[in-house]
């Protein structure tokens, strides 16, 4: 059993990089400001100094080039971890991801693979406005050939990043920036969450993995099932606790592949379900989850499956907490599902 330490999600992600760089000479990390400066949020801080400029380095402001370089490295035996500074800016590299990265194994009949990780901060909660607050995960869940993950806590963030880097397939890891230093309570204008600002989680300091494709039941209950991921896991926990609802809360953790077995087992037990995500409603990943729940659990359902999401608008700055699917909206959906 390795030693452990209290870490924020930023520190846990930094520790994962450090372990991977230490253990595998094929690993390198790069992105805009990811080298000398250590990343705009500090996720790679200190790693260039420790592991050298050839393994942790800066890139130009060119997401298409960052993705293309990572694909070339991975196809030639390396295991790059590339950072896109904000998820809002991943789209210049979208064609590389869709047309090249996702299809490499398929188009070469397995002769080439691309074992790389693309990391990117996503979501709101930091007053980033329309250009620094997107949750674009559903775009990528539609593309065969890529795994898509989103951790909700420091322990999972480190274990999932290590598992992603050691996977033989490309992984997009969306990191909710609202959780980087821990969600916070106390402000009446903000959604109540389940732990305090800068609270740290217990994280092993050495190597460990959290399996991709396996959900986590973070709270057991019998009244209804709540399926969430990222920041919304903490909103769900706070909502159930503050409203006194016996909800079973599932942290999806990996969106592709997602753990339908765990979801179905819970919904078949409770007969009721609410699905949460921060991204806009139309075409969001919640629609995929609800469709599969309907197919697999139809005869167990005692009420329609509800979803609580962001609105179908650009992410606002001045009205961020009206946009954010907070505790009030989530609690109302739980109560309406129980009363249906």
C-alpha positions as CSV (number, residue, x, y, z in Angstrom):
1,X,0.0,0.0,0.0
2,X,1.6,3.3,-1.1
3,X,1.7,6.4,1.0
4,X,-1.0,9.0,0.6
5,X,-1.3,12.8,0.9
6,X,-4.1,15.4,0.9
7,X,-4.4,16.8,-2.6
8,X,-6.6,19.1,-4.6
9,X,-7.5,17.9,-8.1
10,X,-4.8,20.1,-9.5
11,X,-2.2,18.5,-7.3
12,X,-3.5,15.0,-8.0
13,X,-3.3,15.6,-11.8
14,X,0.3,17.0,-11.3
15,X,1.2,13.9,-9.3
16,X,-0.2,11.6,-12.0
17,X,2.0,13.3,-14.6
18,X,5.0,13.0,-12.2
19,X,4.4,9.3,-11.7
20,X,4.0,8.6,-15.4
21,X,7.0,10.6,-16.4
22,X,9.1,8.9,-13.7
23,X,8.0,5.4,-14.7
24,X,7.8,5.5,-18.5
25,X,10.4,7.2,-20.7
26,X,7.8,7.2,-23.5
27,X,5.6,9.7,-21.7
28,X,5.9,13.4,-22.4
29,X,3.6,16.3,-21.6
30,X,3.0,19.5,-23.5
31,X,0.6,22.3,-24.3
32,X,0.2,26.1,-24.3
33,X,2.1,27.3,-21.2
34,X,2.3,23.7,-20.0
35,X,6.1,23.7,-19.7
36,X,8.0,26.6,-18.0
37,X,4.8,28.2,-16.6
38,X,3.3,24.8,-15.5
39,X,-0.1,25.3,-17.1
40,X,-2.7,28.1,-16.6
41,X,-4.1,26.2,-13.7
42,X,-0.8,24.7,-12.5
43,X,-1.5,21.1,-13.4
44,X,2.1,20.6,-14.8
45,X,3.8,23.1,-12.5
46,X,7.4,22.1,-11.6
47,X,7.5,19.1,-14.0
48,X,9.7,20.7,-16.6
49,X,12.3,21.6,-14.0
50,X,12.2,18.0,-12.7
51,X,12.0,16.0,-15.9
52,X,13.6,18.3,-18.5
53,X,12.5,20.5,-21.4
54,X,12.4,17.5,-23.8
55,X,9.7,15.8,-21.9
56,X,7.6,18.7,-20.6
57,X,7.4,21.6,-23.0
58,X,5.4,24.6,-24.3
59,X,3.7,24.7,-27.7
60,X,2.5,27.5,-30.0
61,X,-1.1,28.6,-29.7
62,X,-2.3,26.1,-32.2
63,X,-4.6,23.4,-31.1
64,X,-4.7,21.6,-34.4
65,X,-0.9,21.3,-34.3
66,X,-1.0,20.2,-30.6
67,X,-3.3,17.3,-31.5
68,X,-1.5,16.4,-34.7
69,X,1.8,16.3,-33.0
70,X,0.4,14.1,-30.2
71,X,-1.0,11.7,-32.9
72,X,2.3,11.4,-34.6
73,X,4.2,10.8,-31.4
74,X,1.7,8.2,-30.3
75,X,1.7,6.4,-33.6
76,X,5.5,6.2,-33.3
77,X,5.7,4.6,-29.9
78,X,5.5,7.5,-27.5
79,X,2.7,8.1,-24.9
80,X,2.0,11.9,-25.0
81,X,-0.2,13.8,-22.7
82,X,-1.3,16.9,-24.4
83,X,-3.2,19.8,-22.8
84,X,-5.7,21.9,-24.5
85,X,-5.8,25.0,-22.3
86,X,-9.6,25.4,-22.3
87,X,-12.2,23.0,-23.7
88,X,-13.7,25.9,-25.5
89,X,-10.5,26.0,-27.7
90,X,-10.4,22.3,-28.7
91,X,-12.3,22.9,-31.9
92,X,-9.4,24.0,-34.1
93,X,-8.1,20.4,-33.4
94,X,-11.5,18.8,-33.9
95,X,-10.8,17.6,-37.4
96,X,-7.6,16.0,-36.3
97,X,-9.4,14.2,-33.5
98,X,-12.3,13.0,-35.6
99,X,-10.7,12.3,-38.9
100,X,-7.2,11.1,-37.8
101,X,-7.0,10.2,-34.1
102,X,-10.2,8.2,-33.7
103,X,-9.8,6.2,-36.9
104,X,-6.1,5.3,-36.8
105,X,-6.5,1.8,-35.4
106,X,-9.4,1.1,-37.7
107,X,-7.9,2.5,-41.0
108,X,-4.6,0.6,-40.4
109,X,-6.2,-2.7,-39.4
110,X,-4.5,-2.4,-36.0
111,X,-1.0,-1.8,-37.4
112,X,-0.9,1.6,-35.7
113,X,-2.6,2.8,-32.5
114,X,-2.5,6.2,-30.9
115,X,-2.2,5.7,-27.1
116,X,-2.4,9.4,-26.1
117,X,-4.3,11.5,-23.6
118,X,-5.9,14.9,-24.4
119,X,-6.6,16.8,-21.2
120,X,-8.7,19.9,-21.1
121,X,-10.4,22.0,-18.3
122,X,-14.2,22.3,-18.9
123,X,-17.3,23.7,-17.4
124,X,-18.2,26.9,-15.6
125,X,-18.2,28.1,-12.0
126,X,-15.2,30.5,-12.2
127,X,-16.8,33.4,-14.1
128,X,-15.1,32.5,-17.3
129,X,-18.0,33.7,-19.5
130,X,-18.9,32.3,-22.9
131,X,-15.4,31.5,-24.1
132,X,-14.0,29.7,-21.0
133,X,-16.9,27.7,-19.6
134,X,-18.1,25.2,-22.2
135,X,-18.8,21.5,-21.5
136,X,-18.4,20.1,-25.0
137,X,-18.1,16.4,-24.0
138,X,-21.1,15.2,-26.0
139,X,-19.4,16.2,-29.3
140,X,-16.7,13.5,-28.7
141,X,-18.9,10.8,-27.3
142,X,-20.4,10.5,-30.8
143,X,-17.1,9.6,-32.4
144,X,-16.2,5.9,-32.4
145,X,-12.6,5.2,-31.4
146,X,-12.0,7.6,-28.5
147,X,-12.6,7.1,-24.8
148,X,-14.1,10.1,-22.9
149,X,-13.7,10.6,-19.2
150,X,-14.5,13.2,-16.6
151,X,-13.4,12.8,-13.0
152,X,-15.2,14.5,-10.0
153,X,-12.6,14.3,-7.3
154,X,-8.8,14.2,-6.8
155,X,-8.5,10.5,-6.2
156,X,-10.3,9.6,-9.5
157,X,-8.5,12.4,-11.4
158,X,-5.1,10.9,-10.7
159,X,-6.1,7.2,-11.1
160,X,-8.0,7.9,-14.3
161,X,-5.2,9.9,-15.9
162,X,-2.7,7.1,-15.2
163,X,-5.2,4.6,-16.6
164,X,-5.8,6.8,-19.6
165,X,-2.1,7.1,-20.3
166,X,-1.6,3.4,-20.0
167,X,-4.5,2.6,-22.3
168,X,-3.9,1.5,-25.9
169,X,-6.6,3.8,-27.1
170,X,-6.8,7.6,-27.2
171,X,-8.6,9.2,-24.2
172,X,-10.1,12.7,-23.9
173,X,-10.1,13.7,-20.3
174,X,-12.3,16.6,-19.4
175,X,-11.4,18.2,-16.1
176,X,-14.1,20.4,-14.4
177,X,-12.2,23.5,-13.5
178,X,-14.9,24.3,-10.8
179,X,-13.5,21.3,-9.0
180,X,-9.8,22.0,-9.4
181,X,-9.4,23.4,-5.9
182,X,-12.5,21.8,-4.5
183,X,-16.2,22.9,-4.8
184,X,-17.4,25.4,-2.2
185,X,-20.4,26.2,0.0
186,X,-21.5,29.3,1.8
187,X,-22.4,31.8,-0.9
188,X,-26.2,32.1,-1.1
189,X,-26.0,33.1,-4.8
190,X,-24.1,29.9,-5.7
191,X,-25.3,26.3,-5.8
192,X,-24.6,24.5,-2.5
193,X,-22.1,21.8,-3.0
194,X,-20.8,19.0,-0.8
195,X,-17.3,20.1,0.3
196,X,-15.6,23.3,1.2
197,X,-13.3,25.5,-0.9
198,X,-9.8,24.1,-1.2
199,X,-10.7,20.9,0.5
200,X,-8.3,18.2,-0.4
201,X,-8.9,14.5,-1.0
202,X,-6.8,11.6,0.2
203,X,-4.7,10.5,-2.8
204,X,-1.9,7.8,-2.9
205,X,1.4,9.4,-3.8
206,X,2.5,6.5,-6.0
207,X,1.1,4.6,-9.0
208,X,-2.5,3.4,-9.0
209,X,-5.3,3.3,-11.5
210,X,-9.0,3.9,-11.6
211,X,-10.5,1.7,-14.3
212,X,-12.1,3.5,-17.3
213,X,-15.6,2.4,-18.0
214,X,-16.6,1.8,-14.4
215,X,-19.0,4.1,-12.6
216,X,-18.9,4.7,-8.8
217,X,-21.9,4.7,-6.5
218,X,-21.0,7.7,-4.3
219,X,-24.1,7.5,-2.2
220,X,-26.4,4.6,-1.7
221,X,-30.2,5.0,-1.6
222,X,-33.5,3.4,-2.4
223,X,-35.9,6.3,-3.4
224,X,-34.5,7.2,-6.8
225,X,-31.3,7.0,-8.8
226,X,-29.3,10.1,-9.9
227,X,-26.8,9.7,-12.7
228,X,-24.2,12.5,-12.9
229,X,-20.6,13.3,-13.7
230,X,-18.1,16.0,-13.0
231,X,-19.3,19.0,-11.0
232,X,-22.8,17.8,-11.0
233,X,-21.9,14.8,-8.8
234,X,-21.4,17.3,-5.9
235,X,-24.6,19.2,-6.7
236,X,-26.5,15.9,-6.6
237,X,-24.9,15.0,-3.2
238,X,-25.7,18.4,-1.7
239,X,-29.3,18.4,-3.1
240,X,-30.0,14.9,-1.7
241,X,-28.5,15.7,1.7
242,X,-30.1,19.1,2.2
243,X,-33.5,17.9,1.0
244,X,-33.4,14.7,3.0
245,X,-34.0,12.5,-0.1
246,X,-32.8,8.9,0.0
247,X,-31.2,9.1,-3.5
248,X,-28.7,6.7,-4.9
249,X,-26.1,8.8,-6.7
250,X,-23.9,7.4,-9.4
251,X,-20.8,9.1,-10.6
252,X,-20.4,8.0,-14.2
253,X,-16.7,8.9,-14.4
254,X,-16.3,7.6,-17.9
255,X,-18.8,8.6,-20.6
256,X,-17.3,6.3,-23.3
257,X,-17.5,3.5,-22.5
258,X,-20.2,4.1,-19.9
259,X,-21.1,1.7,-17.2
260,X,-24.7,0.8,-18.1
261,X,-24.6,-2.2,-15.8
262,X,-24.3,-0.1,-12.7
263,X,-27.0,2.4,-13.9
264,X,-29.5,-0.4,-14.7
265,X,-28.9,-2.2,-11.4
266,X,-29.7,1.0,-9.5
267,X,-32.7,2.1,-11.6
268,X,-34.2,-1.4,-11.5
269,X,-34.0,-1.2,-7.7
270,X,-35.4,2.4,-7.3
271,X,-37.7,2.6,-10.3
272,X,-37.0,6.3,-10.6
273,X,-34.2,8.3,-12.1
274,X,-32.8,11.8,-12.7
275,X,-29.9,12.5,-15.0
276,X,-27.7,15.6,-14.6
277,X,-25.1,17.4,-16.7
278,X,-23.8,21.0,-17.0
279,X,-23.8,21.1,-20.8
280,X,-26.7,22.4,-22.8
281,X,-29.8,20.2,-22.9
282,X,-30.4,19.6,-26.6
283,X,-28.0,16.8,-27.8
284,X,-26.4,16.6,-24.4
285,X,-25.0,13.2,-23.1
286,X,-28.0,12.9,-20.8
287,X,-30.2,12.2,-23.8
288,X,-28.1,9.1,-24.6
289,X,-28.3,7.9,-21.0
290,X,-32.1,8.3,-20.8
291,X,-32.6,6.5,-24.1
292,X,-30.5,3.5,-22.8
293,X,-32.3,3.6,-19.4
294,X,-35.6,3.5,-21.3
295,X,-34.5,0.5,-23.3
296,X,-33.0,-1.5,-20.4
297,X,-35.2,-0.5,-17.5
298,X,-38.6,0.3,-19.0
299,X,-40.6,-2.2,-17.0
300,X,-39.0,-1.1,-13.7
301,X,-39.7,2.6,-14.2
302,X,-42.4,4.1,-12.1
303,X,-42.0,7.7,-13.5
304,X,-40.5,9.4,-16.5
305,X,-36.7,9.9,-16.3
306,X,-36.0,13.6,-15.7
307,X,-32.9,15.6,-16.7
308,X,-31.4,18.8,-15.3
309,X,-29.0,20.5,-17.5
310,X,-27.5,23.8,-18.7
311,X,-29.7,25.9,-20.9
312,X,-29.5,26.0,-24.7
313,X,-27.6,29.3,-24.8
314,X,-24.0,30.3,-24.7
315,X,-22.6,30.2,-21.2
316,X,-23.3,33.6,-19.7
317,X,-21.1,35.7,-17.4
318,X,-23.4,38.0,-15.5
319,X,-26.1,35.3,-14.9
320,X,-23.8,32.3,-14.4
321,X,-25.7,30.9,-11.4
322,X,-29.0,31.2,-13.2
323,X,-27.5,29.1,-16.0
324,X,-25.7,26.6,-13.8
325,X,-27.9,23.5,-12.9
326,X,-27.7,24.2,-9.2
327,X,-29.2,22.7,-6.0
328,X,-32.6,24.3,-6.3
329,X,-33.3,22.9,-9.8
330,X,-31.9,19.5,-9.0
331,X,-33.9,19.2,-5.8
332,X,-37.1,20.2,-7.6
333,X,-36.5,17.5,-10.2
334,X,-35.9,14.8,-7.5
335,X,-39.1,15.8,-5.7
336,X,-41.2,15.9,-9.0
337,X,-39.8,12.4,-9.9
338,X,-40.7,11.0,-6.5
339,X,-44.2,12.5,-6.7
340,X,-45.0,11.4,-10.2
